[in-house]
Amino acid sequence: MRAHALVLLVVVALVTPAASVDGAQPADVIWDQGHQLFRRGQYDQAQQLYADVAAQMPDLAPRALPLEARTAFADGGTNTADTILQQLLDAYPSSDQVAGAYFTLEQVRRAASNCAGAVRALDAFEARPGHANIGPYVALQRAQCAAILGDWPAELNAARQALSIEGGGPRMTQIEALERAGDAETRLGRKQDALYYYNQSLGLAGTRAYRAEMLFTTAAIARALGQDALAIDRFRAVVVDYADQARASGALDALIDMDLGATVSPLQAGMVRLNDRDYRKAVSLFDQVDSASADWGPAQLSRAEALLKLGDEERARRTLSAVADGATRDAGSALLRLGQLDERSGDESAAESKYVRMADAAPDRAAEALFHVGFTRFVRDDRAGALDAWQTALGSGPPAPVLQAELQYWSARALPAGSPQGQEALNRAAAAAPESYYGLRAQEQLNGTLSMASLLPSSGTAWLTLSQNEVQERADWFAALNTTPERVAREVGASAALQRADALLELGLRTEAGWEIDGAVEQYAQNRDVAHMSAVADWAQTHDLPQLTLRIGKQMRDLVGLSALPRALQKQVYPAAWGDLVAEQAAAYAVDPLLVLAIMRQESSFDPRAQSNAQAMGLTQIVPSTARNIASRLGRDDFVLRDLFKPQTSLQFGTWFMSQLLGDYKGRIFPSLAAYNAGGGTVARWLQRFGDDPDLLVEQIPLNETQTYLRIVYDNYWHYQALYGGH
């Protein structure tokens, strides 16, 4: 095997006396090489490297064997990993690696459904002198094993123990322990105690989805306990406030089962069914709204959307027309939707008439209506009429900044190319809302880069390194805060949270390490301490957790705004995650690595284990059918779907796929991205209908998901080029 031979050559080179290095240096190089192979997902080669080191370098074997076992485990080889760990425990019982080996053995055995053996491994880990202190996480591991074994008292005891250690840890760790305790109490038939724990979880909820989940869970328990008032209140809260969440339909069903369906309005119930894609029930509920009610207009608008989902456009149009003719406050929205349907059917003249009526029916939305009036004229090549509508819109209000940018940009499109008036309109668009889609498009046109119309791939990896100017700018920014990047990095690295995260990563608990990092960032964010947040983001990047770097970067941007950050910190909002692998694959397939990063940022948020509801997997979110086709085209006969979770494989497949699309569309990035999201056949139909103009394509795409996708990836790509393209 050629790769195996290469590994052996490297190992031999490292141990040869000609290397002229001290005894520690070869080991450091070996561990780094193994780490690089592991992070790429080249598990076979990493495993072979560690096996060779264990066989040929006995002094390094105690370290090499657990690394070999963790690599085998990462590749799904639980039996192999168990065998290797037993070899370490038998051959090196006094090694300082034994405690960690026992902890890894627990994870391996739990994954292999041998939870009894996993518990024994945890016992051995805790009995080992000098084992890592990881706070509540050993107890949480016990709780997970106990749950699998169906030992509910043991799960409860372990969860309580976790909550008693260091206050239960950061918020997400507390939630895990509370849910474990609640689950155990429920299984033991002690629902009141379960409600106590789940109520605490509800109090810690940080997202809409989790709050809806806990409201539903506590409502269901309260109902079982006969606490109907609490149950009703919380079921109603899910229906009314979280109609877009998965639990809303179940909450509505529960109220109906309690003969309390009338405690929510038909509009509220209809929205739940609409979001649950039960379109016929939604229509039936919207029909129950009295025409004299204030809910009638919103109900009819939603009824029309349900009918469109059912393919009944004729009834949807009649519904919208009734709202438009009813002189209600929702007439403007109804006319907007009717105009969009006319545009979708290719009747721009009819659409214009709807938008003109919209401007009269909803004066507060006149500028929005006039944008659409102008657009229907522009599509019919009536540029003077389009410009008149857009200039009238700009004179009303004035419009909100984002709409101003949109109107100014399209005004520039209607003016002669390169004219002073057109350039001034672009300048006004860029100034009105510089971070909006059309603000960015305007800046691109002003700079003459036309980045989305031509590909200029970056070469090498120099763009991954901060420039001297960026380093100095960052230093000056920190100096203004009376500190330095180095000092803040030391403070963050010395914090209990990141030291705990480091220990958890060493033991393979990446999710739990993320909880510690999130906990630290939450505290810094409460104090608006962006400097320390940025240091945590750097730490996450160096520990191969770029998904956390991105998350922290977005929080920093939301706190102070992107422009308030020095370029080095702006790069944390748009991190060059897996940059070396991206550069490698981009060079292999002649794709701009910055475009690959822009796609990954939207597709997976740089999480190599990401998986969508459509079963798209990995960093570049390839669906199984496409993945198998790519594997065949690349001659990857050994490909299995879990390989998509390997960064190198996902990046190879995604970059190759994008290179093929760029070839199909002759380098035009907008249709290539649209095809990446919606499929080539769909995009071919759009191009045939809307033409090659990228602005017209994006504005006219009838699929909201793809339209949004294109704008977000464009935003990403614009910023990546602005931040990294100057090297």
N, C-alpha and C positions, 0 to 999 in steps of 0.2 A: 504494500500500500504506500503510494508516493508520499501522502501527508504524514504517515507514520515514520517513514524514513527521514523526512525533514525534521520532525520532532526529535528523533534520535540524534541527528546531526547537530542540532542546536544544543542538546544536553551534553553531548560529547565535547562540543566546543567550549561550553561553559566550565567544564571540569578539567580541561586540559591545562597543564602547567604553563603553557604558552600564554594563557590569558593574563597572567601577571596581576591578579587582583587578590584582595584579601578574602578570607574564608566566607565573610558575610555577603560579599558582592554577588557571587554566582547565585546564591539562594534568592536574593532580592530580584534578580533578573528572571529567574525561573518562575517565581510566584507572579511577577508582573505578566510574563508571557502566558501563564495559565489563566490569569484573570482576564486578559484580553481575549483569549479563545472562548472563555466562558461567557463573557458579556456579549460576544457576537452570536452566541448560540452554537458554536462549533464544539458541541459536547463530546463527540467521539475523540476529537484530537486533544481536547483538554484532559479527558479521562486517561488517554494513552500517555500523555506527558506526565501526569501525576503517577501513573503506574510505573513508568520507566524510572522516575526519580526514586520512588519507594524501593525499587529493585536494585538500582545501581548506586544509590547514595544513602546508606543506612542511617546516617545522622539526620537526614531530612525526612525519613520515612514517617515518623509520627505526625508531621505536619502534612505530608503529601497524601497519606491515606484518607484522612477525613475530607480533604479537598476532592479527592477522587470519588469518594462516596457521595458528596453533595452534588458533584457533577452528574453522576449516574442517576441520582434522585431527580435532578432537574430535568433529565431526559426521560423520566418515567420508569427508570429501572429500579424499582423498590427492592427486589430480591438481590440484585447486584449490590446495591448500596448497603443492605443489611449485612451481606457477607463480608464486604470490605471493612465495615465498622467492627464486626466481630474479630476480624483479623487484627485490627489495631488494638482492641481491648485485650486480646490474648497475648499479642507479642510485645506490647508496650504498656503494661498496666500502671507504670509509674509516671507516664508522660503527662505533661501539663495539658495535653490535647484530649485527655480522656473525658473530662467533664463535658466539653463541647460535643464529643462523639456520642455520649449518652443522649444529649439533647437532640442531636440530629437523628439518632436512632428512634427517639420517640416520634418525630415527625414522619420518618420512613414507615414505621409500623402502623401509625394511625392512617397514613395514606393507603396502606395495604390491608386496612380493616382489621388489624391485629391490635385492638385497643388495650387488651389486657397486657400484652407485651409492651405497649407504649407507656402504660402507667408504671410498669416495672422500670423502664428506662428513665422515666422522670424521677422515680424514687432514687435510683442510682446517681442521677445528676445532682440532686439536692444533698445526697449523702457524701458527695465528693468534696473534700476540703479544697477551698479556693475557687469554687465554681462562681461564675459570673452572677452578680446581684442584678437581676432584671425585674425587681419589684413585683408587681401583680401578675406578670405574664406567665410565670410557671403555674400559678393557680388557674389562670385562664386556660392554659393547655390541659390541665387536669379536668376542668369543667367540660371542655370539648370532648375529651375521651369518655368521660362519664356519661355524657349525653348519647354518644354513639352506643355505649354499652347498655343504655337504658337504666343506669344507676342514678335515679333522680336525687336521692339524698346526697350522694357524693357530688353531683353537679351543683346542688345548692350550697353545700359546704365550701366547695372550691370557689364558687362565685362570691360568697360572703367573705371568704378569705381575701380574694382579690380586691374587694371593696374596702377592706380594712387596712390594706397596705398602701401607704403613701396617699391616703385619701382616694384610693381607686385609680390614681394616675390622671392623665389628661382626659378631656371630655369624651373622646371616642372610646378610650379604654373603659371609662366608667359605664358608658352605654353598653358595651359588650358584656361587662359583668352584670349589669342590671338586667339585661335581656336574658342572660343565662339563669339568673336567680328567678326571674319571672317565669321562664319556661319550666324550671324545676318545680316551682310552687304550683303551677297549673297542672303538671303531670301528677303531682302528689294530691291533687284535689283541694288545694288550699287557695281558692280563687281570691279571697280578700287579701292575702299576703302577696299573691301575684300582682294584684292591682296596685298595691303599694310600690312595688318595684317598677312596674311599667309607668306609673305616674311620674316617677323620678326620671325615667328615660324621656318622657314627654317634655319635661322641663328642660332637658338638655338638647332638645331637637334643634338642629342648625339648618335644616333644609325643609322646603315645603313638602317634599316627598316623604321624608321621615316623620314630620309632624303629622301628616295625614295618616301614616301607618300607625303611629302610636295613638292618635285619636280613635281610630277604628278599633285597635286592639283593646284599649281600655273601655271603650263603649261596649264591645262584645262581652267582656268580663263583667262589667257592671250589670248588663242585662241578665247574665246568668245568675248573678247574685240578687236579682230582684230590685236593683237600684235603678229603676226605670227613668227617673228624672235625669240622672247623670248620663245614662245610656242615650236617651233621646237628645240631650243637649249636644253630645259629642258626635253622634251619627249625623245630626243636622249640620254641625260645623263642617264635617267632611263634605257633605252634599253642597252646602252653600258656599263655603270658602275654598274648597279644594276639588271643584268639579272636574278639573283636568287631571287629577291623580287617579292611580289605578284602583284605589280603595273606594272611590266615590260610588261606583255602581253597587258594590256590596253594602255600603252604608244605606243607600236608597232602598235596596231590597229588604234590609233589616227593618227600616221604618215601615215599609208596606206590610211586612209580616207581622208587625206589632199593631197593624191597623192605624198607623199614624202617617201614612203617605201624604195626608192633607196638611201636615205641619210644614211641608215645603211647597213652594208654588209650582205650578205646571212649567213655568219657564226654568226654574232651578232644576227640576227633575228632568226636563227635556235636555238641558245642557249636559247633564250627567250621561244620559243615553247617547247624545251626539258624540261626546268625547269617547264613549265606550264603543263607538261605531255600530250601535244598534239604531240604525237610521229610521226604520219604520216606527219603532216605539217613540223615537224622538219626535217624528212628525205628528204622531197621535197626541203626544203631550202638548206640543206647541199649538195644536188645534183647540186645546181646551182653554187657552187664554182668551178672556173676554175682550172684545174689540174696544170696549171703553176703558180697559185697564192701561196703566202706564207701561205694563210689560208687553203690550200687544206688538209694538214695533220691533223691539229686540227679538221677540219670539218668532215673528214672521221672517226676519232676516235669517235667523238660525234655521227656521223651517226650510227656507230656500236652499241653504247650504246642505241640509240633509237630503233634500230632493235631488240636488245636483250629484251628491254621492251615490244616489240610487239610479242615476242616469236619466232622471225625468226633468230635463231642462225646460220643457214647455210649462209644466206646473210651477217650476221654480221662478220662471219669468213672470208668470201671472201673480205669484205671491209678492215678488218684488215690486211689480207695477202697482199692486194694491197699496203697498206702503208708500210708494212714491206719489200716488194720487191722493193719499189721505192727509196730506199737509201735516204730518207728524214730525217730531224732532228727528226721526230716523229716515226721513225722506232722502236726505243727502246721501246716506250710506246705501240706500236701496238704488238710487240712480247711479252711484259709482259702480255698484256691482253689475247693474244692467249694462252700463257702458263697457265694463270689462268683458262681459259675455258677448257683446256685439263685436268687440275687438278680436276676441278669441275665434269668432265665426268669420272674421275677415270683413265685416261691414263697418269700416271706419267712419263713414258718414253718419250712420245711425248712432254710433258711439259718441260722436261729437255732439249730437243733439241731446243725448242723455247728460253729458258733462255740462253743457250750457244750462240745462234745467237744474243741475246740481248746484251750480253757482248761485242761481236765484233762490233755490229752496234752502240752502245752507250757507248764508252769507259769511259765517265764520270760517267756512272751508272753501271760500271762493278761489283762493290762490291754488289750492290743491286741485280743484275742478279745472281751473284754467291751464294748469300744467297738462292735464290730460287732453283738453281741447287742443292745445298747441301740438301735443304729440301726435294726435290723429291727423292733424294737418301736415306735420313734418313727414309722416309715413307716406302721405299722398303727394309728397314733393311740393307742398305749398309752404315754402320756407318763410315767405313774407307774412302769411297768415299765422304761422306758428310763432314767429318772432313777436308779432303783435299781441298774441294771447299771453306769451310769457312775460313781456314787458308790462302788460296790464296787471298780471298777477304780482309782479315785483312791486308795483305801485300800490298794492292793496295791503293794508295791515300794519306794518310789514310782515311777511311770512316768517315762520320760525327759521332759525339759521340753516338747518339741514335742508329744508325746502328751498330756501334762498340759493344754496349751493347747487341744488338740482336745476332750478330755473336758470341760473346764470350759466351753468355748464351747457345746457341745451340751447340757450341763446347764442352761445359761442358756436355751437354746431350749425345754427341757422345762418350765421354771418359768414362772409367770405373767409376761406381758410387763410390764416396768417394776417388778417386785417387788424389794424390797431384796435378797432372796436371789439373784435373777437378776442384778442389778447387781454383787453381790459375786462371783458366778461369772465374770462378764465381766472384772472387775478381776483376778481370779486368772489367767484365761487370758492377759490382756495382760502380766501380770508374769512368767508362767512362761516364755514364749518370745516376746518382743515383735516379733521380726523374722520369725516363722513366719507361714504363711498364716492360721491361726486366731487367732494373736496380733494380727495386723493387723485381721482381721475384728472381733475383740472391741473394739479401740480405736476402730474406726469406729462401732460401735454405741454405745459409751460417749459418744463425742463428738456423737452424734445427727446425723451428716452424711449417712448413708445414701447415700454418693456413688455407689455402684454401682446405686442404684435410681432416681436422678433426675439429669438433666443440667443443670448450671449453667455454661454456657460462659464461659470467661474472655474479657474484651473488651480490645481494644487490645494493646499490646506492653509495658506497664509491668512486667509480670511477668517479663520477660526481663532486667531490670536488678536488680543487687544492691541491697537496701535499706540505709539508713544503719546499721541495727542489725547487718546481716550483714557490712558492711564493717568495722565496729568490732570485732565478734566475731572476724573473721579477723585483724585487726591485733593483737588481744590474744593470739590463739593463736600467731601468729608471734613476738610479743614474748616469750612464755614460752620460746621457742626461741632467744632472744637475736638475733633478726633481724627483718626486715620483708618484707612481700610484694614491695615494690618492689626491695629488694636481691636477693632470691632470683630475681626475674624477670630482673634485669640479669645475674646470674651464669649463669643458664640460657641466656639469649639470647647471651651471650658464649662459651658452650661450643663446642668444636670440632664436636661432634656436631650441634648445632642450626644452627650456621652452615653446615655441610655440607648439612644437610637443606634449609635455605633455598635454597642454590644449586641443589640437585637439583630442588626444586619449580619454580624459575624455568626450568629446562630441561625441565620436563614429566615428570620421573621421580618420580612420586608413590609408587610401591611402594618404590623404593630410599630415598626420603626417610623412609618409615616404618621401614625397617631401621635407619637412623641414630637415629631417635627411640627405637625399641625398645631399641637398644643403650645409649643414655643412661639410660633408665628402669631397665633391668636392673641397672646399676651403683648407681643411687640405691636401688633396692629391696634390694639386698644389704646396704646400710648402714641400712636402715629409714628412709631420709631422705624422709619423706612430704612435707615442705615443698617440696623441689626437684621431686619427682614432680608435685606440684600445679601448679607453675609450668610444667612441660612440658605438662601437660594443658591449661592455659590457652593456651599457645603453639599447640598443635595445634588448639584450637577456633578461634582467630583466623585460622588458615591453612586453614580449611575442611576439617579432618580430624577431625570429631567422633567417628568410629569409634575413633580413637586416644585421644581424651579419655575415652571410655567404657572402653576397655581399661585405661588407666592408673587411672581411678577405681575400677574393680573391684579392681585390685591394691592400691590404698591401703586399701580397705575390708577386704580379706583380711589385710592386715598388721596393722591396728590396730582394726578394727571400725568400723562406720558411726557409731555414737554418739560415738566419740572424735574425730570430725572436726567442725570448725565447719560451719555450714550452707553456707557458700560452697563448701567442699570436698565436702560431701555432694552438691551440685549437679553436681559432676564425675562422681559415681557415677551420677547421673540427669541427664545434660546436656540442656539445651534446644536440641538440635541442629537446625539449619536453622529456628530459632525464628521468624524473620521470615516465612518461607514457610509454616510451619505455621500461624501466626496468620492469615495472609492467606487460606489455603484453609479453615481452620476457620470463619472469619467468613463466608465465602462460602456454606458449606453447613451452618451452625448446628450445628457439632460442637465439643465442648470440645477445645481444642488440647492440653490435658494428656492427654486420652485418645488423641489421635493420636500424641503422643510415646511414650506407654506401649506402643502397638502397634508403632511403628517400632523401639523399643529391643529388642523381642523378635524382630521379623520380620527385620530387616536389620542390627542393631547400628549403625545410622546410616551404613552404607556404601552410597552411591548405585549402586555397581556390583555389589551382591550379587546372586547367582543361585543358586537352590536346585536340588536334583536333580530336582524336579518342574517346573523351568523357571520358577518364580516369580521375578520380576525387580524390581530397584530398591528404594527405601527402604521402600515399603509392600508389597513382595512380591506383586504381582498376576500371576496366571498368564495366558498368552496368550489363552485363550478368554474369560476375564472381561474382560481389557483391551480386546479388540475389541468386546465388547458395550458396555462403558462408553464407548469412543470413539464408537460409533454413537449412544448416548443423548445424548452431549454435543455431537454434531455435528462431531466431529474427523475430517473426511474424509481429512485428510492424515496420519493417524496411522500410524506403523510401529512395530514391536515395540521397536526400539532406543530409542525415545522414553521407554520406561519407565526407562531409566538416567538420564534428565534429572530432577533433583530436583523441579522445578515440576510436570512431568507426573505423576510418580509420586505426589506428594502430592495433586495434584488428583484423580487417579483413586481413590487409597486413601481420601481423605476423603469424596469423593462416594459411594463404595461403602458406607462406614460410615454415612453419613447415610441412605442408603436402607434399610440394615438396621435402624437405630434407628427409622426410620419404620415398617417392617414389624412390629417387635416393641414398638411404642408406648413407646419410650424405655428399654426394659429392656436394660441393657448386657450382662449375662451371656449371654443367648441371642444377642444381636447379635454378640458376640465369638466365640461358639461357631460361628455361621454363617459368620463371616469365615474361620474355620479349617477347618470341616468341611462347609460347604455348607448352604443353607437347607432342602433336603428332609430331610436327616438331622436337623437341629435340630427341624423340625416334628414328626417322629416322637418325638423325645425329650420335647418339651413335652407332647405328647398323653399320653405315658405317665407322666412324672414331675411334671408340673404346673409352675406359675409360680414356686414358691419357689426363689430363687437358690441357697440353700445345699443344698437337696435336689437341684437340677439338677446342681450341680458334683460333689456326692458320688456321684451315681448314674450319671453319664455312663459308658457302657461303653467308650468309646474313650480309652485312656490318653493318647494324644498330645493330644487336645483337652482332657482334664481338666487335664493339666500346663500346657498353653497358657493356659487360663483362670486358673489360679492364678498363673502368672508375670506375665501382663499385669495381673492385679489387684494384685499386689505392686508392679509398676511404677506403676500409676495411683495407688495409695495414696500412694506416696512422692512422685510428682509433685505431687499435691494438697497434701501436707504441706509440700513445699518451695517451691512456686510459687503455691499457691492463695490465699495471704493478701493478695496485692496487690489 
